[in-house]
Amino acid sequence: MDKRNRLIAIGLIGVGCLMIFGKWIGFFSVVALLFLLLGIYRTTSGKVKQGYKLLGIGAVLLLLDHLLLVLGICLISLGMFFVKSKRLQRGKGFMQKQSFSSRFDWDLSPWVMRSLSAWHVLGEADVDLSLAMAEDKETVMLFQGVFGDMDLHLSEDYGVEIEAFVLFGSIEFGSHRDTGMMNRLNWRSANYDTSEHKVKFNISYLMGDLDVRIS
């Protein structure tokens, strides 16, 4: 029954997309939509890596056929990023980065943790808080973009708050994993209010994979 419901849901999504974007849809768009729907189905069925490959193929085909549409989506995402960054960082000192592709390897050696707002089309981040050295009592880290893959390793040394949203993909927290569409995570550690150092993560991707581990 679950499999049947997933197929019905994906079918309804496909029909809705055709109704909304019908006048812009050509051959490549139809093929891209099929790849995207199949990718969503694979991720919800547990075949996450295969699903991501299909989603990637669909996204590339869509990019080739609708460059202006994809560019518009990126610009909307970037505009929302600036608004969110200003709201979350509250005017205090922080680093802001925008790039097509970025990678953060903060799991290999001790690193200095500063408030950060990062936007990218393609991004990958490995963050280990057990290796972090905080500069401030409260650190805000905003990661937003189109495609993202993030591994977050938490530590009891910090009070942590996470607000995450992945439109297509998966969010794994401990032993629980949500895959498919519109995945959300809102979580605050039990020691957040009493911790000397606090970290707030705000993560948002159109397509992505977030893996949160608790030490």
C-alpha positions as CSV (number, residue, x, y, z in Angstrom):
1,M,0.0,0.0,0.0
2,D,2.9,2.4,0.8
3,K,4.4,1.7,-2.6
4,R,1.1,2.4,-4.3
5,N,0.6,5.6,-2.4
6,R,4.1,6.8,-3.3
7,L,3.4,6.1,-7.0
8,I,0.1,8.0,-6.8
9,A,1.8,10.9,-5.1
10,I,4.5,11.1,-7.7
11,G,2.0,10.8,-10.5
12,L,0.0,13.7,-9.0
13,I,3.1,15.8,-8.7
14,G,4.0,15.1,-12.4
15,V,0.5,16.0,-13.6
16,G,0.6,19.2,-11.5
17,C,3.9,20.2,-13.0
18,L,2.6,19.6,-16.5
19,M,-0.4,21.8,-15.8
20,I,1.7,24.6,-14.4
21,F,4.6,24.5,-16.8
22,G,2.9,22.9,-19.8
23,K,3.5,25.7,-22.2
24,W,7.3,25.7,-21.5
25,I,7.7,21.9,-21.7
26,G,9.4,20.3,-24.7
27,F,11.0,16.9,-25.3
28,F,14.0,17.5,-23.0
29,S,11.7,18.8,-20.3
30,V,9.5,15.7,-20.4
31,V,12.6,13.5,-20.2
32,A,14.0,15.6,-17.4
33,L,10.7,15.4,-15.5
34,L,10.7,11.6,-15.8
35,F,14.2,11.4,-14.5
36,L,13.3,13.7,-11.6
37,L,10.2,11.8,-10.7
38,L,12.1,8.5,-10.9
39,G,14.8,9.9,-8.7
40,I,12.3,11.0,-6.1
41,Y,10.7,7.5,-6.2
42,R,14.2,5.8,-5.8
43,T,15.1,8.1,-2.8
44,T,11.7,7.4,-1.1
45,S,12.3,3.7,-1.7
46,G,15.6,3.7,0.1
47,K,17.9,3.6,-2.9
48,V,19.3,7.0,-2.1
49,K,22.5,7.1,-4.2
50,Q,20.7,5.8,-7.3
51,G,18.0,8.4,-6.7
52,Y,20.5,11.2,-6.5
53,K,22.1,10.2,-9.8
54,L,18.7,10.2,-11.5
55,L,17.9,13.6,-9.9
56,G,21.2,14.9,-11.1
57,I,20.5,13.7,-14.7
58,G,17.1,15.3,-14.6
59,A,18.5,18.6,-13.3
60,V,21.1,18.7,-16.1
61,L,18.6,18.0,-18.8
62,L,16.3,20.7,-17.3
63,L,19.2,23.1,-17.2
64,L,20.0,22.5,-20.9
65,D,16.4,23.1,-21.9
66,H,15.5,25.9,-19.5
67,L,18.6,27.8,-18.7
68,L,16.7,31.0,-17.9
69,L,14.3,29.1,-15.6
70,V,17.2,27.5,-13.7
71,L,19.0,30.9,-13.6
72,G,15.8,32.5,-12.2
73,I,15.6,29.8,-9.5
74,C,19.2,30.4,-8.5
75,L,18.6,34.2,-8.3
76,I,15.5,33.7,-6.2
77,S,17.5,31.4,-3.9
78,L,20.3,33.9,-3.6
79,G,17.9,36.8,-2.9
80,M,16.3,34.7,-0.1
81,F,19.7,33.9,1.2
82,F,20.6,37.6,1.6
83,V,17.3,38.3,3.5
84,K,17.8,35.3,5.8
85,S,21.4,36.1,6.4
86,K,20.6,39.6,7.5
87,R,17.8,38.3,9.8
88,L,19.9,35.5,11.4
89,Q,23.2,37.3,11.8
90,R,21.6,40.4,13.3
91,G,24.2,42.8,12.2
92,K,27.1,41.3,14.2
93,G,30.5,40.4,12.6
94,F,30.3,37.3,10.4
95,M,31.7,36.0,7.2
96,Q,29.5,35.8,4.1
97,K,30.4,33.8,1.0
98,Q,28.6,33.2,-2.3
99,S,30.1,30.9,-4.9
100,F,29.2,28.4,-7.6
101,S,30.9,25.6,-5.8
102,S,32.3,25.3,-2.3
103,R,33.6,22.7,0.1
104,F,34.2,22.9,3.8
105,D,36.5,20.2,5.3
106,W,36.1,20.9,9.0
107,D,36.4,17.3,10.2
108,L,40.2,16.8,9.7
109,S,41.9,19.0,12.2
110,P,41.0,21.6,14.9
111,W,39.4,24.7,13.3
112,V,38.2,28.1,14.5
113,M,34.4,28.4,14.4
114,R,33.0,31.8,13.4
115,S,29.6,32.9,12.3
116,L,29.2,32.2,8.6
117,S,26.6,32.7,5.9
118,A,27.4,30.6,2.8
119,W,25.4,30.2,-0.5
120,H,26.4,28.0,-3.4
121,V,25.0,26.1,-6.4
122,L,27.0,23.0,-5.5
123,G,28.2,22.6,-2.0
124,E,29.7,20.0,0.4
125,A,30.4,20.4,4.1
126,D,31.9,18.1,6.7
127,V,31.6,19.7,10.1
128,D,32.8,18.2,13.3
129,L,32.1,20.3,16.4
130,S,34.3,18.2,18.6
131,L,37.3,19.8,16.7
132,A,35.8,23.3,16.8
133,M,37.2,26.2,18.7
134,A,34.5,28.9,19.2
135,E,35.4,32.6,19.1
136,D,32.1,33.8,20.5
137,K,29.5,32.7,23.0
138,E,27.0,32.3,20.2
139,T,27.8,31.2,16.6
140,V,25.3,31.3,13.7
141,M,26.0,29.1,10.6
142,L,23.8,29.5,7.6
143,F,24.2,27.1,4.6
144,Q,21.9,27.5,1.6
145,G,22.0,26.6,-2.0
146,V,20.7,24.5,-4.9
147,F,22.6,21.2,-4.4
148,G,24.2,20.3,-1.1
149,D,25.7,17.4,0.8
150,M,26.4,18.0,4.5
151,D,27.7,15.8,7.3
152,L,27.3,17.3,10.8
153,H,28.9,15.7,13.8
154,L,27.7,17.2,17.1
155,S,29.5,17.5,20.4
156,E,28.3,17.8,24.0
157,D,30.7,20.8,24.4
158,Y,28.2,23.0,22.6
159,G,24.5,23.7,22.9
160,V,23.2,23.2,19.4
161,E,20.0,24.3,17.5
162,I,19.3,23.0,14.0
163,E,16.7,24.2,11.5
164,A,17.0,22.4,8.2
165,F,14.9,22.0,5.1
166,V,15.6,19.9,2.0
167,L,13.1,20.0,-0.8
168,F,14.3,16.9,-2.7
169,G,16.6,14.5,-0.9
170,S,17.1,13.2,2.6
171,I,17.7,14.2,6.2
172,E,19.2,11.7,8.6
173,F,19.3,12.4,12.3
174,G,20.9,9.6,14.4
175,S,19.2,6.4,13.3
176,H,16.1,8.1,11.8
177,R,16.1,9.0,8.1
178,D,13.5,10.9,6.0
179,T,13.8,10.8,2.3
180,G,11.8,12.2,-0.6
181,M,10.2,15.7,-0.7
182,M,10.0,18.6,1.7
183,N,12.1,17.1,4.5
184,R,12.4,19.2,7.7
185,L,14.4,19.0,10.9
186,N,13.9,21.3,13.9
187,W,16.0,20.3,16.9
188,R,17.6,21.8,20.0
189,S,20.0,20.0,22.3
190,A,19.0,19.4,25.9
191,N,22.0,21.4,27.1
192,Y,21.3,24.4,24.9
193,D,20.2,26.9,27.5
194,T,22.9,26.0,30.0
195,S,25.9,25.7,27.6
196,E,28.5,28.4,27.7
197,H,28.9,28.2,23.9
198,K,25.9,27.9,21.5
199,V,25.8,27.1,17.8
200,K,22.8,27.6,15.5
201,F,22.7,25.9,12.2
202,N,20.2,27.0,9.5
203,I,20.5,24.7,6.4
204,S,18.4,24.9,3.3
205,Y,18.8,23.1,-0.1
206,L,16.6,22.5,-3.1
207,M,18.3,19.1,-3.5
208,G,20.5,17.7,-0.9
209,D,21.5,15.2,1.8
210,L,22.0,16.1,5.4
211,D,23.5,13.6,7.9
212,V,23.5,14.6,11.6
213,R,25.5,12.5,14.1
214,I,25.5,12.8,17.9
215,S,28.6,11.8,19.7
